[in-house]
C-alpha cells in the first residue's frame, strides 16, 4: 500500500472492489458487454492509449524514475513511428517487483520495474518493447477479449484488481487488468516476436538479444523452483523460440541495409543504477502472519492461513478457498461518522447497524449489513466494516462473505481489526528495500569472485548471475560493468 494513494477512498474503486456476490453468468455478460464496445473490424486508427489506465496504476503504482520513463517513452515512440499501425500509444514503467511486461488493447504498454532490473542492455529492452507493441498493432488483445469466456484470473496468480466473491463463494474473479493479461496463442506469440524483431531492428538495435532475454526468464523460473515469471505465464514459451528469434534477427539485419546495430550495454546499466529490487517494504510487508507498514507506522495480524495481496491502494486477505475476503484500505471523511456513511454508500450496504466503540484504544465505528443486489443474478454479500481513527487518518477493515457462512468468518474479521496497533519496532520501521547497483570489475576475474568482492553472500551468487545474464564462472575483463543488489 502506497501512503500517498491510501489517504483518500475513491467511491468508484470501492464499488468495484466490494461488488455484490456475482454468479459466473453475470461476469461473462460483463465481459461480453465490454468486448461489444470494440469494433468488429480493425479501425483506421487504433484506440488512443497515451495515458495509463487508472485501474492499472491503482493496482501497481507508477515507478518514480524520470530517466526510465524517458527511456521507455523515447524508444516506444520511435517504434510506433515505424510500426504497422501508428497511433497515439503510451508507455509506462510501473512499481511492481514482478518480472513482467504487458500491453492493453487500448494502446498502452507497461513494463514493471522488476523486468527492467533483468534487462542487461538496451537491445534486450527494445526487443521486448517491440514485442509488446506488436501485440497492440496486431490487435491480439482485442482478439483475446472476443474469444475469452473467462472474465479474470485467480487471486495471487498474476495481477489482482477489484475482486468480487463469486456466487459459489469458491474463488475470486478479477476485472480490468485481468482481461489484459490473458495467455496468447502460439501464433500470436510468434507474430509478436516477429514484430518485435522488425521494430527494434528498424530503430537500429540488434534484435537477437531479445532471444537471450527469454533464456534469462527461463533461468529465473528454474531458480525459483515454484512460480514462473508472470511474463512467461502470460506469454507461453516454446523450445524453439530462442532459435526462431535468432534466425528472424539475422534475417532482419541482413535486410536492413546497414552493418552496425546498437546493443548499448553500459548505457542501459547506468540508467538502472539505484533501481528498487524486489518487494519494497516501505509500502508494507508481511512477516510471520503480520502486516507491517513502516511509512504509515501501523501493524495488524492476518487471519491464520489466509492468502494476502498488497497493492498501492489496499491490502487484501483471502480465505484459502475463496469463501471470505477482508480488505484494509483508507477511508475519506472528516469524522468517523462521515467516513462510515461514505463507505456504506459506496459499498451499497443498506440498513446498516452502526455503533461507536474503541478498538485497541483507537476511536472506532463498526457497521454491519447486507449489500444491495445489483440484478436478479446477484446474491448480496453480508458485510462487516470496522473503521479506526488513527490521528488524522481513518482506516477501514471491510470483511465480506456469503450470508450463510458469514458467522464463521466474522471472528477473524474482528481479530484482524482488534490487532491494529502503532508500529514502534525499530527493526520494522527502518526496513529498507534493496536496490540494483552497478559495479566495475577492477581486474580480470570471474563473476563469482567479483560478487564476493562486492560483499554478496555465496547463497545469492546464482540469483545475481541470472540478474546479470551470465554464469558465475564467466570472466569479467577489467572495466566491465556488472550488477549487484543491496540496500
Secondary structure, DSSP 4 states (H G I P E B T S, - for coil): --HHHHSS--HHHHHHHTPPEE-HHHHHHHHHHHHHTS-SS--SSPPP--SPPHHHHHHH-B---HHHHHHHHHHHHHHHHHSSS----EEEEES--S--EEEETTTEEEEEHHHHHH--SHHHHHHHHHHHHHHHHTTHHHHHHHH-------TTSS---S-EEBTT-S-EE--THHHHTPPPPHHHHHHHHHHHHHHHHHTTB-THHHHHHHHHHHHHHHHHSSSPPHHHHHS---TTHHHHHHHHHHHHHHHTT-S--B--HHHHHHHTTT-EES--GGG-EEETTEEEETTTTEEEEPPTT-EEEEETTEEEEE-TTSSEEEEEEE--SSSHHHHHHHHHHHHTEEEEEEEEEEETTEEEEEEEEEEPPSSTTEEPEEEEEEEEEETTEEEEEEEEEETTTHHHHHHHHHHHHHT-EE---HHHHT---EEEEEEE-SSSEEHHHHHHHTT--GGGHHHHHHHTTS-TTPEEPTT-EEEEEE-
